[in-house]
Amino acid sequence: QVQLLQSGGGSVQAGGSLRLSCAASGDSSHTHCMGWFRQAPGQEREGVAQIERDGRTSYADSVKGRFTISKDNAKNTLYLEMNNLEPEDTAMYYCVADGTFSGGYCYTLSHLSDYNYWGQGTQVTVSS
């Protein structure tokens, strides 16, 4: 079992920055794949970024160059640094985690919400 506790987020004007944190506790073997997805009202879930056990990262095209995902393995805490925020980034953001799957792989960004462990969600609102 893993518990994910999110912090950060809030409201900011376009062009501003925010940082999300996600502290994981429990069985660390279930945190080899960690990432963030978001969902805006009336829209589908969108995988935003992921970091794998070996440090490989992946990003949605919509956030490349603006968002940075990182993980402090000693603290088992995941971060999402969001810069140059746009109103289109407004959404509820969720931290997710799971162990690797057959072959040692993590899911692709489009399947992040299929992970078994979710944080409680945090709202990010960007005004123009």
MDAnalysis code that builds the backbone (N, CA, C; Angstrom):
import MDAnalysis as mda
import numpy as np

u = mda.Universe.empty(384, n_residues=128, atom_resindex=np.repeat(np.arange(128), 3), trajectory=True)
u.add_TopologyAttr("name", ["N", "CA", "C"] * 128)
u.add_TopologyAttr("resid", np.arange(1, 129))
u.add_TopologyAttr("resname", ["GLN", "VAL", "GLN", "LEU", "LEU", "GLN", "SER", "GLY", "GLY", "GLY", "SER", "VAL", "GLN", "ALA", "GLY", "GLY", "SER", "LEU", "ARG", "LEU", "SER", "CYS", "ALA", "ALA", "SER", "GLY", "ASP", "SER", "SER", "HIS", "THR", "HIS", "CYS", "MET", "GLY", "TRP", "PHE", "ARG", "GLN", "ALA", "PRO", "GLY", "GLN", "GLU", "ARG", "GLU", "GLY", "VAL", "ALA", "GLN", "ILE", "GLU", "ARG", "ASP", "GLY", "ARG", "THR", "SER", "TYR", "ALA", "ASP", "SER", "VAL", "LYS", "GLY", "ARG", "PHE", "THR", "ILE", "SER", "LYS", "ASP", "ASN", "ALA", "LYS", "ASN", "THR", "LEU", "TYR", "LEU", "GLU", "MET", "ASN", "ASN", "LEU", "GLU", "PRO", "GLU", "ASP", "THR", "ALA", "MET", "TYR", "TYR", "CYS", "VAL", "ALA", "ASP", "GLY", "THR", "PHE", "SER", "GLY", "GLY", "TYR", "CYS", "TYR", "THR", "LEU", "SER", "HIS", "LEU", "SER", "ASP", "TYR", "ASN", "TYR", "TRP", "GLY", "GLN", "GLY", "THR", "GLN", "VAL", "THR", "VAL", "SER", "SER"])
u.atoms.positions = np.array([
    [0.835, -1.191, 0.000],
    [0.000, 0.000, 0.000],
    [0.875, 1.248, 0.000],
    [0.363, 2.271, -0.632],
    [1.061, 3.554, -0.710],
    [0.061, 4.662, -0.426],
    [0.495, 5.654, 0.304],
    [-0.310, 6.850, 0.510],
    [0.423, 8.023, -0.129],
    [-0.332, 8.829, -0.859],
    [0.233, 9.987, -1.534],
    [-0.434, 11.246, -0.987],
    [0.370, 12.149, -0.465],
    [-0.153, 13.379, 0.114],
    [0.366, 14.561, -0.692],
    [-0.547, 15.236, -1.353],
    [-0.187, 16.357, -2.207],
    [-0.203, 17.672, -1.453],
    [0.622, 18.603, -1.913],
    [0.610, 19.976, -1.403],
    [1.021, 20.903, -2.533],
    [0.778, 22.183, -2.305],
    [1.101, 23.164, -3.332],
    [-0.132, 23.518, -4.137],
    [0.085, 24.105, -5.284],
    [-1.025, 24.542, -6.119],
    [-1.553, 25.887, -5.675],
    [-2.720, 26.254, -6.218],
    [-3.330, 27.528, -5.867],
    [-3.662, 28.326, -7.104],
    [-3.714, 29.637, -6.936],
    [-4.087, 30.530, -8.025],
    [-2.928, 31.438, -8.386],
    [-2.771, 31.687, -9.662],
    [-1.673, 32.514, -10.147],
    [-2.092, 33.159, -11.452],
    [-1.467, 34.261, -11.783],
    [-1.734, 34.899, -13.067],
    [-0.915, 34.230, -14.161],
    [-1.381, 34.368, -15.374],
    [-0.671, 33.813, -16.520],
    [0.769, 34.308, -16.530],
    [1.662, 33.379, -16.819],
    [3.081, 33.682, -16.799],
    [3.744, 33.382, -15.479],
    [2.933, 33.105, -14.471],
    [3.474, 32.817, -13.149],
    [3.922, 31.382, -12.992],
    [4.341, 31.043, -11.789],
    [4.881, 29.716, -11.496],
    [4.242, 29.141, -10.242],
    [4.170, 27.832, -10.204],
    [3.708, 27.107, -9.029],
    [4.488, 25.810, -8.927],
    [4.564, 25.266, -7.722],
    [5.175, 23.961, -7.544],
    [4.228, 23.052, -6.770],
    [4.069, 21.860, -7.295],
    [3.279, 20.834, -6.622],
    [4.227, 19.819, -6.005],
    [3.850, 19.325, -4.842],
    [4.614, 18.282, -4.174],
    [3.700, 17.099, -3.884],
    [4.301, 15.927, -3.825],
    [3.549, 14.701, -3.535],
    [4.446, 13.793, -2.703],
    [4.141, 13.696, -1.419],
    [4.933, 12.875, -0.518],
    [4.341, 11.476, -0.451],
    [5.159, 10.485, -0.750],
    [4.714, 9.095, -0.739],
    [5.173, 8.408, 0.536],
    [4.288, 7.602, 1.094],
    [4.635, 6.786, 2.251],
    [4.086, 5.381, 2.029],
    [4.744, 4.410, 2.642],
    [4.331, 3.028, 2.473],
    [5.357, 2.253, 1.679],
    [4.890, 1.289, 0.947],
    [5.753, 0.376, 0.206],
    [6.355, 1.073, -1.013],
    [7.631, 1.353, -0.955],
    [8.272, 2.120, -2.029],
    [8.337, 1.351, -3.347],
    [8.143, 0.040, -3.307],
    [8.160, -0.718, -4.562],
    [6.983, -0.329, -5.444],
    [5.999, 0.340, -4.854],
    [4.840, 0.805, -5.614],
    [4.993, 2.251, -6.066],
    [6.196, 2.788, -5.983],
    [6.429, 4.168, -6.437],
    [7.519, 4.239, -7.493],
    [7.756, 3.124, -8.170],
    [8.768, 3.137, -9.222],
    [8.322, 3.916, -10.439],
    [7.031, 4.050, -10.600],
    [6.449, 4.887, -11.650],
    [5.633, 5.959, -10.936],
    [5.982, 7.208, -11.152],
    [5.236, 8.301, -10.513],
    [5.005, 9.410, -11.529],
    [3.867, 10.018, -11.410],
    [3.555, 11.070, -12.377],
    [2.415, 11.957, -11.940],
    [2.043, 12.829, -12.827],
    [0.952, 13.770, -12.607],
    [-0.003, 13.731, -13.802],
    [-1.276, 13.711, -13.510],
    [-2.233, 13.965, -14.563],
    [-3.178, 15.059, -14.085],
    [-3.907, 15.637, -15.014],
    [-4.825, 16.725, -14.651],
    [-6.157, 16.538, -15.344],
    [-7.147, 17.159, -14.767],
    [-8.478, 17.122, -15.350],
    [-9.174, 18.437, -15.104],
    [-9.596, 19.064, -16.184],
    [-10.371, 20.295, -16.103],
    [-11.845, 19.948, -16.225],
    [-12.719, 20.767, -15.697],
    [-14.152, 20.477, -15.774],
    [-14.609, 20.257, -17.210],
    [-15.317, 19.169, -17.426],
    [-15.849, 18.877, -18.745],
    [-14.843, 18.361, -19.745],
    [-13.614, 18.139, -19.273],
    [-12.589, 17.657, -20.188],
    [-12.051, 16.311, -19.724],
    [-11.403, 15.630, -20.641],
    [-10.827, 14.329, -20.310],
    [-9.549, 14.503, -19.495],
    [-9.197, 13.454, -18.803],
    [-7.942, 13.457, -18.066],
    [-6.769, 13.542, -19.026],
    [-5.756, 14.267, -18.631],
    [-4.561, 14.422, -19.454],
    [-3.323, 14.096, -18.637],
    [-2.564, 13.121, -19.083],
    [-1.284, 12.840, -18.448],
    [-0.340, 13.989, -18.697],
    [0.260, 14.511, -17.651],
    [1.100, 15.700, -17.763],
    [2.581, 15.347, -17.806],
    [3.019, 14.534, -16.857],
    [4.443, 14.199, -16.781],
    [4.612, 12.945, -15.951],
    [5.706, 12.251, -16.203],
    [6.008, 11.031, -15.467],
    [7.520, 10.914, -15.281],
    [7.912, 10.318, -14.171],
    [9.308, 9.993, -13.952],
    [9.392, 8.531, -13.554],
    [10.316, 7.816, -14.168],
    [10.437, 6.394, -13.922],
    [11.590, 6.126, -12.958],
    [11.693, 4.895, -12.544],
    [12.668, 4.522, -11.521],
    [14.089, 4.903, -11.910],
    [14.395, 4.786, -13.197],
    [15.757, 5.098, -13.637],
    [15.950, 6.589, -13.932],
    [14.929, 7.376, -13.644],
    [15.034, 8.815, -13.821],
    [14.530, 9.329, -15.152],
    [14.145, 8.410, -16.028],
    [13.604, 8.862, -17.308],
    [12.316, 9.641, -17.081],
    [12.183, 10.716, -17.818],
    [11.002, 11.561, -17.708],
    [10.292, 11.651, -19.050],
    [9.008, 11.917, -18.969],
    [8.230, 12.147, -20.178],
    [7.214, 13.243, -19.883],
    [6.882, 14.003, -20.908],
    [5.992, 15.147, -20.745],
    [4.968, 15.196, -21.862],
    [3.820, 15.716, -21.546],
    [2.842, 16.017, -22.569],
    [3.376, 17.169, -23.416],
    [3.044, 17.158, -24.682],
    [3.507, 18.231, -25.573],
    [3.060, 19.602, -25.068],
    [1.893, 19.625, -24.444],
    [1.319, 20.893, -24.001],
    [2.116, 21.561, -22.882],
    [2.989, 20.798, -22.210],
    [3.730, 21.375, -21.081],
    [5.239, 21.322, -21.260],
    [5.687, 20.722, -22.338],
    [7.129, 20.614, -22.566],
    [7.774, 21.991, -22.583],
    [8.896, 22.081, -21.902],
    [9.608, 23.343, -21.838],
    [9.108, 24.280, -20.756],
    [7.964, 23.960, -20.152],
    [7.400, 24.809, -19.097],
    [7.332, 24.087, -17.751],
    [7.073, 22.797, -17.780],
    [6.941, 22.007, -16.559],
    [8.156, 21.105, -16.400],
    [8.540, 20.863, -15.162],
    [9.630, 19.946, -14.855],
    [9.209, 19.016, -13.727],
    [9.323, 17.725, -13.991],
    [9.021, 16.737, -12.959],
    [10.334, 16.260, -12.347],
    [10.327, 16.065, -11.053],
    [11.521, 15.572, -10.376],
    [11.099, 14.773, -9.156],
    [12.038, 14.017, -8.630],
    [11.748, 13.187, -7.464],
    [12.943, 13.172, -6.542],
    [12.686, 13.391, -5.284],
    [13.696, 13.254, -4.249],
    [13.555, 11.846, -3.677],
    [14.434, 10.953, -4.088],
    [14.291, 9.547, -3.684],
    [14.492, 9.361, -2.177],
    [15.329, 10.183, -1.594],
    [15.567, 10.059, -0.152],
    [14.297, 10.369, 0.632],
    [13.529, 11.327, 0.136],
    [12.279, 11.700, 0.802],
    [11.074, 11.014, 0.177],
    [11.290, 10.300, -0.915],
    [10.208, 9.692, -1.684],
    [9.112, 10.710, -1.969],
    [9.552, 11.851, -2.449],
    [8.636, 12.942, -2.734],
    [8.791, 13.359, -4.193],
    [7.655, 13.513, -4.823],
    [7.574, 13.893, -6.230],
    [7.245, 15.378, -6.324],
    [7.802, 16.033, -7.319],
    [7.549, 17.455, -7.517],
    [7.143, 17.727, -8.967],
    [6.395, 18.781, -9.133],
    [6.101, 19.292, -10.468],
    [6.279, 20.802, -10.417],
    [7.338, 21.263, -11.046],
    [7.605, 22.688, -11.144],
    [6.928, 23.197, -12.406],
    [6.047, 24.171, -12.242],
    [5.271, 24.667, -13.381],
    [5.591, 26.140, -13.590],
    [6.158, 26.436, -14.733],
    [6.535, 27.811, -15.071],
    [5.766, 28.293, -16.283],
    [5.745, 29.610, -16.435],
    [5.054, 30.220, -17.570],
    [3.646, 29.631, -17.727],
    [2.929, 29.611, -16.644],
    [1.601, 29.004, -16.642],
    [0.638, 29.752, -17.548],
    [-0.264, 28.999, -18.128],
    [-1.263, 29.527, -19.051],
    [-2.654, 29.212, -18.496],
    [-3.648, 30.016, -18.880],
    [-5.014, 29.709, -18.419],
    [-5.448, 28.281, -18.760],
    [-4.918, 27.743, -19.857],
    [-5.264, 26.376, -20.259],
    [-4.707, 25.326, -19.292],
    [-3.814, 25.713, -18.416],
    [-3.280, 24.795, -17.412],
    [-4.210, 24.654, -16.205],
    [-5.255, 25.446, -16.156],
    [-6.203, 25.385, -15.045],
    [-6.867, 24.014, -14.998],
    [-6.744, 23.342, -13.876],
    [-7.278, 21.983, -13.726],
    [-7.029, 21.499, -12.310],
    [-7.621, 20.365, -11.999],
    [-7.266, 19.628, -10.789],
    [-6.112, 18.713, -11.160],
    [-5.060, 18.770, -10.374],
    [-3.879, 17.970, -10.643],
    [-3.792, 16.829, -9.627],
    [-3.485, 15.649, -10.138],
    [-3.387, 14.466, -9.293],
    [-2.007, 13.833, -9.430],
    [-1.444, 13.479, -8.308],
    [-0.220, 12.699, -8.255],
    [-0.620, 11.224, -8.284],
    [0.101, 10.417, -9.037],
    [-0.197, 8.990, -9.127],
    [1.087, 8.185, -9.044],
    [0.935, 6.931, -8.626],
    [2.107, 6.069, -8.479],
    [1.723, 4.617, -8.627],
    [2.704, 3.824, -9.018],
    [2.535, 2.383, -9.047],
    [3.897, 1.744, -9.274],
    [3.938, 0.435, -9.110],
    [5.148, -0.284, -9.427],
    [5.252, -0.483, -10.928],
    [6.365, -1.008, -11.375],
    [6.499, -1.281, -12.797],
    [5.673, -2.515, -13.159],
    [5.362, -2.618, -14.425],
    [4.538, -3.707, -14.917],
    [5.392, -4.700, -15.686],
    [4.767, -5.644, -16.287],
    [5.462, -6.716, -16.971],
    [6.567, -6.166, -17.866],
    [7.780, -6.672, -17.681],
    [8.895, -6.181, -18.460],
    [9.583, -5.000, -17.836],
    [9.090, -4.576, -16.668],
    [9.727, -3.470, -15.979],
    [9.351, -2.107, -16.499],
    [8.214, -1.999, -17.154],
    [7.811, -0.743, -17.762],
    [6.794, 0.000, -16.918],
    [6.740, 1.292, -17.140],
    [5.676, 2.130, -16.609],
    [4.670, 2.351, -17.730],
    [3.485, 2.751, -17.361],
    [2.496, 3.083, -18.369],
    [2.911, 4.331, -19.135],
    [2.286, 4.542, -20.264],
    [2.494, 5.792, -20.987],
    [1.671, 6.899, -20.332],
    [1.935, 8.128, -20.726],
    [1.245, 9.272, -20.132],
    [-0.270, 9.164, -20.256],
    [-0.728, 8.614, -21.330],
    [-2.167, 8.550, -21.560],
    [-2.866, 7.589, -20.608],
    [-2.109, 6.799, -19.879],
    [-2.689, 5.820, -18.961],
    [-2.304, 6.072, -17.507],
    [-1.825, 7.265, -17.206],
    [-1.407, 7.525, -15.829],
    [-2.547, 7.339, -14.838],
    [-3.756, 7.687, -15.234],
    [-4.873, 7.573, -14.298],
    [-5.248, 6.115, -14.026],
    [-4.603, 5.179, -14.714],
    [-4.823, 3.756, -14.429],
    [-3.962, 3.261, -13.282],
    [-3.036, 4.084, -12.815],
    [-2.206, 3.667, -11.680],
    [-3.077, 3.458, -10.447],
    [-2.626, 2.625, -9.547],
    [-3.460, 2.246, -8.409],
    [-3.485, 3.275, -7.286],
    [-2.458, 4.097, -7.218],
    [-2.350, 5.001, -6.071],
    [-2.453, 6.449, -6.530],
    [-3.372, 7.167, -5.919],
    [-3.634, 8.554, -6.277],
    [-3.483, 9.440, -5.054],
    [-3.016, 10.679, -5.291],
    [-3.110, 11.689, -4.266],
    [-4.519, 12.252, -4.227],
    [-4.722, 13.185, -3.299],
    [-6.068, 13.701, -3.088],
    [-6.468, 14.760, -4.113],
    [-5.518, 15.204, -4.904],
    [-5.802, 16.226, -5.896],
    [-5.564, 17.618, -5.342],
    [-5.133, 18.498, -6.215],
    [-4.937, 19.893, -5.825],
    [-5.296, 20.786, -7.010],
    [-5.986, 21.850, -6.724],
    [-6.462, 22.736, -7.782],
    [-5.378, 23.738, -8.184],
    [-5.225, 23.887, -9.479],
    [-4.366, 24.932, -10.037],
    [-5.245, 25.817, -10.907],
    [-5.238, 27.101, -10.623],
    [-6.056, 28.046, -11.375],
    [-5.161, 29.159, -11.907],
    [-5.200, 29.345, -13.208],
    [-4.376, 30.365, -13.852],
    [-5.299, 31.381, -14.508],
    [-5.180, 32.612, -14.110],
    [-6.031, 33.667, -14.658],
    [-5.265, 34.474, -15.700],
    [-6.020, 34.966, -16.668],
    [-5.385, 35.721, -17.758],
    [-5.283, 37.196, -17.423],
])
